[in-house]
Amino acid sequence: MTSGDSMVPKDGVDEQASAKILVVIEDDPDVQFLIEAIFAMDPRFNVTSVAVSAEDALESPPTSEPGIIVLDHGLAGSLPGLAAAPLLKERAPQAKIIMFTAHAALQARADREPAIDAFLLKTEPDKLLPLAQKLTGLGPRPADVRTAPSTHEVVQIEPTRPPK
């Protein structure tokens, strides 16, 4: 598959139209796991592809149009994330690309790259899901109605005073 090919299936059918497809491009298995765990908290996202290099992501067969691409900069392979972003955007023009990296010094360059929609440091993983929800227009996940209300009651205990 060339970089000009689309990530959309040839028949044009997206079997998971209700879910936002997530592609993770990260070479550290622990960070891959973290990203997958974060997005597992919102069932509206579905991780369909994990690649350790930009080359692997660009060569992978299309499954469907991703809603979000989480992209590291320092990757296995010769193509860094910043250089891969325009190629990924060519393949999936509707995808929102989040550069999720430990390299704070890249923020100014990432901000100037039109293919990158957002920049987030790996030291702020708690902001990754809300950022993706905002970029895709999903907003925060509605409260799960199946969650039972808490049965714990807060009781304030007054200190006992010694008798006079």
PyRosetta script that sets phi, psi and omega in degrees:
from pyrosetta import init, pose_from_sequence

init()
pose = pose_from_sequence("MTSGDSMVPKDGVDEQASAKILVVIEDDPDVQFLIEAIFAMDPRFNVTSVAVSAEDALESPPTSEPGIIVLDHGLAGSLPGLAAAPLLKERAPQAKIIMFTAHAALQARADREPAIDAFLLKTEPDKLLPLAQKLTGLGPRPADVRTAPSTHEVVQIEPTRPPK")
pose.set_psi(1, 135.3)
pose.set_omega(1, 179.1)
pose.set_phi(2, -92.6)
pose.set_psi(2, 165.1)
pose.set_omega(2, -177.8)
pose.set_phi(3, -66.6)
pose.set_psi(3, -18.0)
pose.set_omega(3, 178.6)
pose.set_phi(4, -81.3)
pose.set_psi(4, -14.5)
pose.set_omega(4, 179.5)
pose.set_phi(5, -71.8)
pose.set_psi(5, 152.1)
pose.set_omega(5, -178.5)
pose.set_phi(6, -87.7)
pose.set_psi(6, 156.6)
pose.set_omega(6, 175.1)
pose.set_phi(7, -86.8)
pose.set_psi(7, 5.0)
pose.set_omega(7, -179.3)
pose.set_phi(8, -87.5)
pose.set_psi(8, 139.5)
pose.set_omega(8, 179.1)
pose.set_phi(9, -57.9)
pose.set_psi(9, 150.1)
pose.set_omega(9, -177.7)
pose.set_phi(10, -59.4)
pose.set_psi(10, -34.1)
pose.set_omega(10, -178.3)
pose.set_phi(11, -80.6)
pose.set_psi(11, -5.4)
pose.set_omega(11, 176.7)
pose.set_phi(12, 78.5)
pose.set_psi(12, 2.6)
pose.set_omega(12, -178.3)
pose.set_phi(13, -92.6)
pose.set_psi(13, 127.6)
pose.set_omega(13, 175.7)
pose.set_phi(14, -107.1)
pose.set_psi(14, 104.8)
pose.set_omega(14, -175.1)
pose.set_phi(15, -67.7)
pose.set_psi(15, -18.5)
pose.set_omega(15, -176.7)
pose.set_phi(16, -119.2)
pose.set_psi(16, 47.7)
pose.set_omega(16, -175.4)
pose.set_phi(17, -60.8)
pose.set_psi(17, -26.7)
pose.set_omega(17, -177.5)
pose.set_phi(18, -79.7)
pose.set_psi(18, -19.9)
pose.set_omega(18, -179.2)
pose.set_phi(19, -102.7)
pose.set_psi(19, 150.3)
pose.set_omega(19, 173.6)
pose.set_phi(20, -89.5)
pose.set_psi(20, 123.4)
pose.set_omega(20, -178.2)
pose.set_phi(21, -78.0)
pose.set_psi(21, 137.4)
pose.set_omega(21, -177.4)
pose.set_phi(22, -120.6)
pose.set_psi(22, 128.7)
pose.set_omega(22, 174.5)
pose.set_phi(23, -114.2)
pose.set_psi(23, 129.3)
pose.set_omega(23, -179.2)
pose.set_phi(24, -112.6)
pose.set_psi(24, 125.9)
pose.set_omega(24, 176.4)
pose.set_phi(25, -120.6)
pose.set_psi(25, 98.6)
pose.set_omega(25, -171.5)
pose.set_phi(26, -155.0)
pose.set_psi(26, 132.4)
pose.set_omega(26, -177.1)
pose.set_phi(27, -93.1)
pose.set_psi(27, -11.6)
pose.set_omega(27, -180.0)
pose.set_phi(28, -91.4)
pose.set_psi(28, 116.7)
pose.set_omega(28, -177.4)
pose.set_phi(29, -59.5)
pose.set_psi(29, -33.7)
pose.set_omega(29, 179.2)
pose.set_phi(30, -67.1)
pose.set_psi(30, -39.7)
pose.set_omega(30, 178.9)
pose.set_phi(31, -72.0)
pose.set_psi(31, -36.5)
pose.set_omega(31, 174.0)
pose.set_phi(32, -56.0)
pose.set_psi(32, -48.3)
pose.set_omega(32, -179.9)
pose.set_phi(33, -61.0)
pose.set_psi(33, -43.2)
pose.set_omega(33, 179.5)
pose.set_phi(34, -60.0)
pose.set_psi(34, -47.0)
pose.set_omega(34, -179.7)
pose.set_phi(35, -61.8)
pose.set_psi(35, -45.2)
pose.set_omega(35, 179.5)
pose.set_phi(36, -62.8)
pose.set_psi(36, -40.2)
pose.set_omega(36, 179.2)
pose.set_phi(37, -65.3)
pose.set_psi(37, -39.9)
pose.set_omega(37, 179.1)
pose.set_phi(38, -61.9)
pose.set_psi(38, -48.2)
pose.set_omega(38, -177.4)
pose.set_phi(39, -74.3)
pose.set_psi(39, -19.2)
pose.set_omega(39, 175.9)
pose.set_phi(40, -67.3)
pose.set_psi(40, -17.4)
pose.set_omega(40, 179.0)
pose.set_phi(41, -72.1)
pose.set_psi(41, -14.9)
pose.set_omega(41, 179.1)
pose.set_phi(42, -125.3)
pose.set_psi(42, 107.3)
pose.set_omega(42, -176.4)
pose.set_phi(43, -65.6)
pose.set_psi(43, -6.2)
pose.set_omega(43, 177.9)
pose.set_phi(44, -78.0)
pose.set_psi(44, -7.3)
pose.set_omega(44, 176.7)
pose.set_phi(45, -110.5)
pose.set_psi(45, 143.6)
pose.set_omega(45, -179.7)
pose.set_phi(46, -135.0)
pose.set_psi(46, 113.7)
pose.set_omega(46, 178.5)
pose.set_phi(47, -74.7)
pose.set_psi(47, 117.5)
pose.set_omega(47, -178.7)
pose.set_phi(48, -110.3)
pose.set_psi(48, -17.1)
pose.set_omega(48, -176.7)
pose.set_phi(49, -150.8)
pose.set_psi(49, 134.6)
pose.set_omega(49, 173.5)
pose.set_phi(50, -128.0)
pose.set_psi(50, 124.7)
pose.set_omega(50, 179.9)
pose.set_phi(51, -125.0)
pose.set_psi(51, 146.7)
pose.set_omega(51, 179.8)
pose.set_phi(52, -92.4)
pose.set_psi(52, -10.8)
pose.set_omega(52, 178.4)
pose.set_phi(53, -143.2)
pose.set_psi(53, 159.8)
pose.set_omega(53, 176.5)
pose.set_phi(54, -65.4)
pose.set_psi(54, -36.9)
pose.set_omega(54, 178.6)
pose.set_phi(55, -60.1)
pose.set_psi(55, -44.1)
pose.set_omega(55, 178.4)
pose.set_phi(56, -60.6)
pose.set_psi(56, -42.9)
pose.set_omega(56, -179.2)
pose.set_phi(57, -64.7)
pose.set_psi(57, -40.4)
pose.set_omega(57, -178.2)
pose.set_phi(58, -73.2)
pose.set_psi(58, -25.7)
pose.set_omega(58, -179.7)
pose.set_phi(59, -92.5)
pose.set_psi(59, -10.0)
pose.set_omega(59, -177.1)
pose.set_phi(60, -68.7)
pose.set_psi(60, 147.7)
pose.set_omega(60, 178.8)
pose.set_phi(61, -67.5)
pose.set_psi(61, 149.4)
pose.set_omega(61, -179.4)
pose.set_phi(62, -69.8)
pose.set_psi(62, 143.4)
pose.set_omega(62, 173.0)
pose.set_phi(63, -117.5)
pose.set_psi(63, -56.2)
pose.set_omega(63, 176.4)
pose.set_phi(64, -164.0)
pose.set_psi(64, 167.5)
pose.set_omega(64, -177.8)
pose.set_phi(65, -68.9)
pose.set_psi(65, 119.1)
pose.set_omega(65, 178.2)
pose.set_phi(66, -71.1)
pose.set_psi(66, 147.0)
pose.set_omega(66, 173.3)
pose.set_phi(67, -87.8)
pose.set_psi(67, -36.1)
pose.set_omega(67, -178.2)
pose.set_phi(68, -135.5)
pose.set_psi(68, 137.1)
pose.set_omega(68, 170.1)
pose.set_phi(69, -119.1)
pose.set_psi(69, 119.2)
pose.set_omega(69, 175.1)
pose.set_phi(70, -96.4)
pose.set_psi(70, 117.4)
pose.set_omega(70, -169.3)
pose.set_phi(71, -124.2)
pose.set_psi(71, 124.6)
pose.set_omega(71, 172.6)
pose.set_phi(72, -85.6)
pose.set_psi(72, 163.3)
pose.set_omega(72, 177.1)
pose.set_phi(73, -93.6)
pose.set_psi(73, -51.8)
pose.set_omega(73, -178.9)
pose.set_phi(74, -83.5)
pose.set_psi(74, 99.7)
pose.set_omega(74, -173.8)
pose.set_phi(75, -119.2)
pose.set_psi(75, 163.5)
pose.set_omega(75, 168.1)
pose.set_phi(76, -64.8)
pose.set_psi(76, 151.2)
pose.set_omega(76, -178.0)
pose.set_phi(77, 94.7)
pose.set_psi(77, 176.0)
pose.set_omega(77, -174.1)
pose.set_phi(78, -92.7)
pose.set_psi(78, -11.9)
pose.set_omega(78, -175.8)
pose.set_phi(79, -99.3)
pose.set_psi(79, 111.4)
pose.set_omega(79, 178.4)
pose.set_phi(80, -74.2)
pose.set_psi(80, 161.5)
pose.set_omega(80, -176.3)
pose.set_phi(81, -57.0)
pose.set_psi(81, -42.2)
pose.set_omega(81, -178.4)
pose.set_phi(82, -60.8)
pose.set_psi(82, -40.0)
pose.set_omega(82, 178.8)
pose.set_phi(83, -75.4)
pose.set_psi(83, -28.0)
pose.set_omega(83, -178.4)
pose.set_phi(84, -77.8)
pose.set_psi(84, -25.7)
pose.set_omega(84, -174.5)
pose.set_phi(85, -53.4)
pose.set_psi(85, -48.4)
pose.set_omega(85, 179.5)
pose.set_phi(86, -62.8)
pose.set_psi(86, -34.4)
pose.set_omega(86, 179.0)
pose.set_phi(87, -69.0)
pose.set_psi(87, -39.7)
pose.set_omega(87, 177.4)
pose.set_phi(88, -65.9)
pose.set_psi(88, -39.8)
pose.set_omega(88, 179.7)
pose.set_phi(89, -66.1)
pose.set_psi(89, -34.0)
pose.set_omega(89, 174.9)
pose.set_phi(90, -61.0)
pose.set_psi(90, -42.7)
pose.set_omega(90, -179.1)
pose.set_phi(91, -72.4)
pose.set_psi(91, -33.7)
pose.set_omega(91, -177.0)
pose.set_phi(92, -136.7)
pose.set_psi(92, 77.3)
pose.set_omega(92, -172.9)
pose.set_phi(93, -62.9)
pose.set_psi(93, -25.3)
pose.set_omega(93, -179.6)
pose.set_phi(94, -85.9)
pose.set_psi(94, -12.4)
pose.set_omega(94, -177.4)
pose.set_phi(95, -68.2)
pose.set_psi(95, 145.8)
pose.set_omega(95, 173.1)
pose.set_phi(96, -98.5)
pose.set_psi(96, 125.3)
pose.set_omega(96, -177.7)
pose.set_phi(97, -102.9)
pose.set_psi(97, 123.1)
pose.set_omega(97, 175.2)
pose.set_phi(98, -106.8)
pose.set_psi(98, 116.7)
pose.set_omega(98, 172.6)
pose.set_phi(99, -81.3)
pose.set_psi(99, 114.1)
pose.set_omega(99, -177.2)
pose.set_phi(100, -115.8)
pose.set_psi(100, 100.3)
pose.set_omega(100, -169.9)
pose.set_phi(101, -142.0)
pose.set_psi(101, 165.3)
pose.set_omega(101, 176.0)
pose.set_phi(102, -93.4)
pose.set_psi(102, -3.7)
pose.set_omega(102, -174.4)
pose.set_phi(103, -92.2)
pose.set_psi(103, 87.1)
pose.set_omega(103, -178.5)
pose.set_phi(104, -60.3)
pose.set_psi(104, -31.4)
pose.set_omega(104, -178.3)
pose.set_phi(105, -65.6)
pose.set_psi(105, -14.6)
pose.set_omega(105, 179.9)
pose.set_phi(106, -82.3)
pose.set_psi(106, -9.6)
pose.set_omega(106, -172.5)
pose.set_phi(107, -57.3)
pose.set_psi(107, -44.4)
pose.set_omega(107, -178.6)
pose.set_phi(108, -62.6)
pose.set_psi(108, -42.8)
pose.set_omega(108, 177.9)
pose.set_phi(109, -66.7)
pose.set_psi(109, -40.5)
pose.set_omega(109, 179.0)
pose.set_phi(110, -64.8)
pose.set_psi(110, -37.8)
pose.set_omega(110, 179.0)
pose.set_phi(111, -64.6)
pose.set_psi(111, -28.0)
pose.set_omega(111, 179.5)
pose.set_phi(112, -86.7)
pose.set_psi(112, -10.6)
pose.set_omega(112, -178.6)
pose.set_phi(113, -88.7)
pose.set_psi(113, 112.2)
pose.set_omega(113, -176.1)
pose.set_phi(114, -62.5)
pose.set_psi(114, -23.0)
pose.set_omega(114, -179.0)
pose.set_phi(115, -74.3)
pose.set_psi(115, -19.7)
pose.set_omega(115, -178.8)
pose.set_phi(116, -93.6)
pose.set_psi(116, 122.1)
pose.set_omega(116, -176.8)
pose.set_phi(117, -88.9)
pose.set_psi(117, -23.8)
pose.set_omega(117, -179.6)
pose.set_phi(118, -158.5)
pose.set_psi(118, 155.7)
pose.set_omega(118, 179.9)
pose.set_phi(119, -127.3)
pose.set_psi(119, 132.3)
pose.set_omega(119, 179.8)
pose.set_phi(120, -144.8)
pose.set_psi(120, 134.4)
pose.set_omega(120, 177.5)
pose.set_phi(121, -79.6)
pose.set_psi(121, 147.9)
pose.set_omega(121, 179.1)
pose.set_phi(122, -66.0)
pose.set_psi(122, -14.2)
pose.set_omega(122, 177.0)
pose.set_phi(123, -77.4)
pose.set_psi(123, -4.1)
pose.set_omega(123, -179.5)
pose.set_phi(124, -124.5)
pose.set_psi(124, 52.6)
pose.set_omega(124, -176.0)
pose.set_phi(125, -64.2)
pose.set_psi(125, -23.3)
pose.set_omega(125, 179.5)
pose.set_phi(126, -66.4)
pose.set_psi(126, -16.0)
pose.set_omega(126, -179.8)
pose.set_phi(127, -93.6)
pose.set_psi(127, -6.9)
pose.set_omega(127, -174.4)
pose.set_phi(128, -66.3)
pose.set_psi(128, -50.6)
pose.set_omega(128, -179.0)
pose.set_phi(129, -64.5)
pose.set_psi(129, -48.8)
pose.set_omega(129, 177.6)
pose.set_phi(130, -58.9)
pose.set_psi(130, -35.7)
pose.set_omega(130, 178.5)
pose.set_phi(131, -64.9)
pose.set_psi(131, -45.9)
pose.set_omega(131, 179.2)
pose.set_phi(132, -63.8)
pose.set_psi(132, -40.5)
pose.set_omega(132, 178.4)
pose.set_phi(133, -61.5)
pose.set_psi(133, -40.4)
pose.set_omega(133, 179.9)
pose.set_phi(134, -68.3)
pose.set_psi(134, -46.4)
pose.set_omega(134, -177.6)
pose.set_phi(135, -62.8)
pose.set_psi(135, -33.8)
pose.set_omega(135, -178.5)
pose.set_phi(136, -88.6)
pose.set_psi(136, -5.9)
pose.set_omega(136, -179.8)
pose.set_phi(137, 79.9)
pose.set_psi(137, 10.4)
pose.set_omega(137, -179.9)
pose.set_phi(138, -77.1)
pose.set_psi(138, -33.1)
pose.set_omega(138, -174.5)
pose.set_phi(139, 72.7)
pose.set_psi(139, 177.9)
pose.set_omega(139, -179.8)
pose.set_phi(140, -60.6)
pose.set_psi(140, 148.9)
pose.set_omega(140, 179.4)
pose.set_phi(141, -68.0)
pose.set_psi(141, 131.8)
pose.set_omega(141, 177.1)
pose.set_phi(142, -61.8)
pose.set_psi(142, 151.6)
pose.set_omega(142, 179.2)
pose.set_phi(143, -58.6)
pose.set_psi(143, 140.9)
pose.set_omega(143, 179.9)
pose.set_phi(144, -76.4)
pose.set_psi(144, 115.4)
pose.set_omega(144, -176.0)
pose.set_phi(145, -69.3)
pose.set_psi(145, -15.5)
pose.set_omega(145, 179.4)
pose.set_phi(146, -81.6)
pose.set_psi(146, -10.1)
pose.set_omega(146, -179.7)
pose.set_phi(147, -73.0)
pose.set_psi(147, 124.5)
pose.set_omega(147, -179.9)
pose.set_phi(148, -74.2)
pose.set_psi(148, 144.4)
pose.set_omega(148, 177.6)
pose.set_phi(149, -65.4)
pose.set_psi(149, 155.2)
pose.set_omega(149, -179.4)
pose.set_phi(150, -66.4)
pose.set_psi(150, 138.9)
pose.set_omega(150, 177.9)
pose.set_phi(151, -102.5)
pose.set_psi(151, 4.1)
pose.set_omega(151, 179.1)
pose.set_phi(152, -81.6)
pose.set_psi(152, 138.2)
pose.set_omega(152, 179.6)
pose.set_phi(153, -114.2)
pose.set_psi(153, 135.9)
pose.set_omega(153, 178.1)
pose.set_phi(154, -87.2)
pose.set_psi(154, 126.0)
pose.set_omega(154, -179.4)
pose.set_phi(155, -122.6)
pose.set_psi(155, 128.6)
pose.set_omega(155, 177.1)
pose.set_phi(156, -92.5)
pose.set_psi(156, 128.6)
pose.set_omega(156, -178.7)
pose.set_phi(157, -102.4)
pose.set_psi(157, 125.0)
pose.set_omega(157, 177.9)
pose.set_phi(158, -79.6)
pose.set_psi(158, 138.7)
pose.set_omega(158, 177.3)
pose.set_phi(159, -65.2)
pose.set_psi(159, 144.1)
pose.set_omega(159, 178.2)
pose.set_phi(160, -81.3)
pose.set_psi(160, 141.8)
pose.set_omega(160, 178.7)
pose.set_phi(161, -104.0)
pose.set_psi(161, 138.3)
pose.set_omega(161, 178.6)
pose.set_phi(162, -67.7)
pose.set_psi(162, 147.0)
pose.set_omega(162, 179.8)
pose.set_phi(163, -63.8)
pose.set_psi(163, 149.4)
pose.set_omega(163, -179.7)
pose.set_phi(164, -89.1)
pose.dump_pdb("model.pdb")
